[in-house]
Amino acid sequence: MRCFLRRSLIAALFLLVFLFISLGIWTPKDLEMEETQEWARGIGLQQLQADWNLRSLQNLTNATNLLSISYQYLVGIPPLHKKFLTVGLCSIKRKKGNYLLETLRSIFEQSTHEELNEMVVVVHLADPDQEWNAQVVGNIAKRFAHQILLGRLLVIHAPHEYYPSIEGLKQNFNDAKDRVKFRSKQNVDYAYLMNFAANLSTYYLMIEDDVRCAKNFFSAIRRVLESQKGSYWVTLEFSKLGYIGKLYHSSDLHQLSRFLLLFYQEMPCDWLLGHFRLLLTQKEVRRFKPSLFQHIGLYSSFQGTANKLKDEDFEEDPAVFPDNPPADMITDIASFENYLPNKAYSNTEEYFWGKAPSAGNSFTIVFKQPVCILRIQIQTGSEKRQEDYLQAGLVELGTQKKSDGKGCNTYISIGLFEKGNFNRQGLENRTASAPECVRIVVTRDQSEWLIIRSISIWTKPSR
């Protein structure tokens, strides 16, 4: 009977890995994803040697159900109605410093009443020290009673008996035993938090317990989501540090929590999440600037060692974050390899790279719906390839979209590029009707190729 069970579970593991992989197109040239496939297959079979992983894999074979964990509700109750966003964070007792209350204060102070009504914050107090947990709960209840009463904040704890053993684990990457214990337990902490949050909202945002939030970060994320409509993504990143500012579809949390549990002892959580992204066939990191979250901790939660990492892309007030309404990109400039036109409009670190353009070539943003444009900023060239900028060009607003959706019938010029850059404000009254296109026109032949690093568009909200 035991042999039959082990064979069944091995088959289930292979089925899971191939289900991950089959969600997207797989080609022999996808070397990074191919390596991830081999890693998942090899490590997964090794993990079957542990009894706890056999039990976790039994749950994993049905990835649509929640893990059976009896959570302790320390403060608050889950919201009665599904929210737009859950902000999740884990916290444990630190040897030096504690930033949890400051992090919670930043979340609530940097959000409007309307934003908070669409958000719930879940804190997983994951320390086994129940006295410490009780003390923290008391402080949270005193400081944030109003948010708790309104159903915007709850604190949970997953009991110790649901955790796998963290003794005798593999010391990958030459990590010391105590380091392996710490990061392995952290993976399980995160897995149980995600499992709890899976049905609370449409989207899930993971942060750490020592961050400062940008003003109106919720609305900034919502604008990015609007701009990403129709595109496939697994993870959107709003900070480049650790496990801060990572956004997921809540519908993926079932799989993600089980993935962390299955490979909990292999590597740190942020590394595992990169593998998860690749297995679900999002090949590129999609990180948006400016960053919406800043690391404020001075000491690590592991052994209290100094940790003064900062995200230099953080902006306290992300009013500079563009709206970039949904649009299609049309150009007659030949793209180089995978540097496609839509990457110039994504507000990520990716960009469009085209072969040497000629006078008359154009790059057009065709909006899905007419928009009232307030400001346009376009940057060409890059630090590494400074010569690949637009040497001569202008920008036009277009109306009367063509029936084939590949541009507009009428355009008016709104200005010229200066040293490869364009920046204009006060554009809301430049056309008789709301613009449906923005067109970049090359006005002189150039021998150098063209990088369009970013196209940023700010719009007036429709009433």
N, C-alpha and C positions, 0 to 999 in steps of 0.2 A: 504493500500500500504506500509506504514512504517513497519507494523508488518511482512508483507511478506519479505521486504528487510532485517529486522533483522534476521528472521529465515534463510534466504538464506546465510547471512554472517556467522552465527553460523555454518551452515553446511560447509561453505567454510573453516572456521578455523579448524574444525576437520579434514577435508580432507587434509589441509596443514600439520598438525601435523603428521597424519598417513603416508603421503607421505614421510616426513622426516624419520620416523621410519622404513618404509618398504624398505628403501634403503639398509639395511643390515640384518644380522641374529639376531633375538631377542629371547632370552630364559629367562625363569623365574629366572635364576641365575644371570642375568645381573642387579643386584640391583641398581647400580648407574644410569644406563640408565633408569630403571623402575621409579626411583624417578624423573628423568628429564622429563620423559613422563607425569607423574602426575602433575609436576610443570607447564609444558607448557600448558596442558589442563586446569588446574584450573585458572592460571593467564590469559590465553587467553580469557576465558569467562568473567573474571572481566574487562578486558580491553575494551570489547565491550560496556561498560556503557558510555564511553567517545565518544562524537560526532567525535572528530578528529580521534580516532582509527577506527571508522566506515568507515571514508573516506579512511584511510590508508589501511584498510583491503580490500576495493574494489580494490585497486591497487595490494594488495598482492595476490589476487586470480589468477592473471596472472603473475606468478613469472618469466616468460621468457622475459618480457619487462622492459625497463628502467622506472624509475619514471619520471613523467612529471614535470621537474624543469627547469626554465630558468636561467641558471647559468650566472654570470657576469665574463667575461674574463678580468682579471686585467692586466696580463702580459702573452705574448706568446699565441700560438695556439696549438691545439692537433696535434700530429705527423701525417704525411700523410700515413705512413705505420705502421702496427702493430709491436710493439716492443716485446722483450723477457720478460722484467721486468718493471713494474711501481713501483716506490717508492713513497708512499703517506704519507702525514703528515698534521695535522691540527695545526693551531696556533691562539691564542687569545692574547689580551693585558694582560700582567702580572702586578701585583702590585710591584713586585721586580724582576729585571733581565729580560733579553730577550736573548734567545740563538739561535733564528732561523737562523740568518746569519751565525753563527759559525757552525750550523748543516749542512746547505747547502754547506758551504765551505768544510767541511769534506767529504761529499758525493762525490763532484767533485774532490777534491785533492787526495782522496784515490782510485780513479778509473782511469784506463788507457783509452786512446782514443778509443781503440777497445771496451772496456766495455761500455763506455758512448754511443757509437753508437747503442747499443742494449737496452738502458735504457731511460726512461723518468721520471722526478721528477714532482709530482703534489703537490702543496701547496694549502690547503684550508684555506684562511684567514676567520675565522668564527666569528670574533668579530663584534657586531652591530655598533661599532664606526667607521664610514666611514672616519673620519679624520685620525684616527690611521691606518686604512687599507691603505689609500693613502700614508701616510708617509712610511710605511713598503714597499709598492710597489716601491716607489722611491728609497729606499735603495737597494732593490733587483735588480732593473733595472741597477743601477750604478755598483754594485759589480759583477753581473753575466750576463752582456750584451752578452758576447760571447756565453754562454750556451743557452740563450734565442734565439739568432739568429739561432743557430743550431737546434732548436726545442727540446732541452733536458730539458727545464724547463718551466712550466707554472703555473700561480697563478690564482685561481678562488675564487668566493664568491657565496654562496647560499643566496639569499635575505631573509630577516627576515619574510616576509609574508608566506613563505613555512614552517615555523616552527610551531609545536604544542605549546599550552600554557604550560608554566612551573610554573604556579601558582596553588596552591591548590593540589599539588601532594601528593601521599602516602609517609609517612615517614618510609619506611622500614629500618630495622636494627637500629632503633632509631637515624637515621641521622638527623641532624638539617636541617631546611627548606632550608637554603642557600646552604648546601652541596647537598641536593636532587636536587635543581635547577641546580647546576653546573654539576653534573654527568649525569642528564637527558638530558641537552642540549648537553653535550659532545657526548652522544650516537647518537643524531641526526646529529651532526657535522660529525662524522665518517660515518654514514649511507649515507649522501649526497656525501661525498668524494668517497666512494666505488662505489656508483651508477654512478658517473661521470667516474670513472676509468675502469668500467667493460669491455669496448671494446678496451682499449688502448694497451693491451699486453696479453701474455699468462699467466704470473704469476703476482701476486700483493704482495708487501711487505709493511707492515705498520710499521712505526717508529713514535717516538714522536719528538717534535721540540726542544729537548734539549739533543742530543746524539752526540757521536763521533763514527765514523765508523772505522772498521778494514781495513787495506790495502787490496785492491782487494777483498772486501767482495762479489762483484758480482760473481767473478770466484769461490769463496768458495761455494756460494749457488748453483752455476751451477754444481759443482762437487757432492754436496749432491743430487741434483735432478737426476743426472746420476745414482747414487748408489741406488736411490729409484724407478727406472724404474720397472714397473710391480707390484708395491705394491700400495695398496689403502691408501690414506691419505686425510685429510681435512685441517689440519694446521700443518706446520712445524715451530719449534721455534728456533730462533738463539739468544735469550737472555731470561733470566729468570725474567726480570723486566717488570711489567706493560704491556703496549701495544706496546712493542718495539721488532722489529725483528720477527714479525709474518708473515708467508708466506702462501698465498692462491692461488688456481687456480682462475684465473679471471672469469672463467665460473661459480663459486660459488658466485660471488659478488652480483648478482641480489637477490638471496635468503638471503644472509647475511645482505644486507642493509635493506631489508624489516623486517627481524627478529629483528634487532636493533630498527627499528621504532615501531614495534608492542609492544615491551617490554621496551621501552626507559626509563620509570620511575621506573622500578623494581629494578635495581641494577647497579653497575658500569660495564663499557663495557667489561673489561677483564673477569669478572664473566659470563656475558652473552655469551661471545665467547666460554667459556668452555661448556656451555649448547648446543650451536650450534654444536660444535665438537661432542658431545655425540649423539645428535639427528641425525647427519649424520653418526653415527656408527663408528667413530674413538674413541675407548675406552681409549687408553693410550695417555698421553702427549708424543710427540716426539720432544724432545729438544736436540739440537746438541751442542757439545763442541769442541773447545772453543767458547765462545760467540763472536759474530761479532759486537756487538753494546754496547757502554757504556753510562750510564746516566751521564751527566755532569752538570745538573742543580743543583743549590744550594737552590733554592726556588721553591715551588710548584706553578703551575698556578692557584691553588685555594687559594685565600686569601694571597698568598705570604709567606706562612709558610715554615719553614726550611725543606728541603728535600735533604738529602745527601746520598741517596741510591746509592750503587755501586754494579756492577756485578763482583764478584771476579773471574768468569770464563772467563772474557774478555781477548782477546789477540790482541794486536795492529797489529801484523803481523801473520795472520793465515796460514803462510806457513806450519805450523805444522798440518793443517787440512788435513787428509788423503783423498785419492781419492776413495778407496774402490769400484772398478769397479763392475758392476752387476755380481752376482754369486749365486749359490745354495750352501746350507750347507748340508753336509752328515756326520752323526755320528752314531756309534753303542753304544754310551753312553746313557743310559736311561735318558730322561728329567724329571725334577720334575715340575708337574703342568704346568703352562703356561710360564715357563722360557725356551723358545724354542731356538734352535740353531741359527736362524737368528738374534736374539737379540744381540748376541755377536759381530755381524758385522755391527750393525746399527749406531754406533757412538752416540747413545743416552745414557740415564742413565740406560737403561735396560740391562740385561745380560743373558747369558746361565747358567743354574744351573742343573748339572747332578748328578746322584747317583754314589756312589763310583766306580771309574773306575779301570779296571784291566790292567796289562801289555798287550800291543798289541791293546788295544782300540785306536780309532783314531777319529779325527774331521777334516773334509776335506772341504776346500773352492774350489768349482769347478766354474771357470769363464765361462761366456757366450761366451767370445772371448779370444784368447791368449793375454797376456799383458806383457809389459816389466816392471818388478818390480825393483824399486830402493831401497825400504826400507820396512821392516816388523817389526811391534811392537805388541806384544801380552801381555796382563796383565790378571793375574788370581787372584782369591781371592777377598775380599772386606774388607772395614774398619770394617763392622759389623761382618763379618765371615772370619776372617783372616786365620783360619785353613783350609778353603776350597780352597786351591790353588793347582796347579799342582806340586807335589813333585819331580817328575822325568819325563822328556820328551824331545823330540827333534822336530825340524821343518824341513820339506822337501819341495822342489819344484818339481812339477810333470809336465811331458810332455806326449804327445800322449794320449789324452783323450779317455776313454773307449766309446764304441758305445752306452751304456746305460746311459752315462752322470753321472755315479756315482763314478767318480774318474779318475785317470790316470794310464797308464800301467808302466811308468818309473818314479822313484823318485831318487833324490839325497839329502843327508842331508846337511843343511846349518848351524846347530848349536844346542846347548842344552839350555834348560831353566835354568835360574839361580834365585833361590829363588822365583820361580813362575812367572818370567817375561822373555820375550825374546825381543831383540832389535838388528836388524842387518841392516846395510846400505851397499851400493855398491854392490848390487845384480844383476845389469843389465847384467852381462856377466857370470853368474853362470851356465847357461844351453845353449846347442847348439841352441835350438829354444825357442821362447817365452813361458814362463810357462803357463799352463792351470789349474794348481791346486796348492794349498798350503795345506800341511797336517801336523797336530799336532799329534804326536804319543806318547802315554803313555808308558813309559819304565819300570815302577815298580808298582805293586799292591799298592793301598792305601785304608785305611778304611774310610777316610774322603771323603765327597762329593766334587765336583769340580765346581767352578764358573769360567767361562771365561768372564771376565768383558768387555774386548774390544779387537777387532782384527782390526788393522789399517794397511793399505797397500797404499804405495805411488807408483805411476807409471810414466813412461816417456810418455809424450803425443805422440800419433801417428801422423805422418806427412801425 
